[in-house]
Amino acid sequence: MAATPDTELRVRAQARWVRMPARKARLVLDNVRGRTVPEARTVLAFTPRAAAREIDRILASAVANAESAHGLDGDELVIVGAYADEGPTLKRWRARARGRVNRIRKRTCHITIVVAPVAERPRRDQGRKARAPETTEAPVTETETETNEKPSGAAEKKTARPRKKKQEVAA
């Protein structure tokens, strides 16, 4: 298979061996993926999770890489890729009762953020189908049209709709 040249300009920043589980970092990364850099910084500033501070540092590094190496404007970038891979796990032991021990796993992760100019911004709702607006009006039947056409002097009556009978379940 021949390799095709990649003409898209993408800049990335990576932090390795970050001392948090990848699962917790992914929760925050899902909130910023596909957003512009100013919008993502605002989201990260108001996210109470500890991973938000680490991700904000990585995002700032990716923007600095784009500005210094490629001369791009930091406010006109969009996050096209953000992912956290698992790193090595530090295994520690904690003493328990009756001479036993429990394993403590101190997990690490590698967080990567990829930014690109706004022209390459992906749609945020790619997996969703566009729905047609639903109508709330019920279809009009022949009996309803006859009852709705009344003389102007007649008193209004409510038309009772027949109820469905409940089916009894045999025990």
Beta strands, then each sheet from edge to edge (+ up, - down):
strand 1: 11-18
strand 2: 77-86
strand 3: 90-95
strand 4: 101-106
strand 5: 109-117
sheet 1: 1+ 5- 2+
sheet 2: 3+ 4-
end
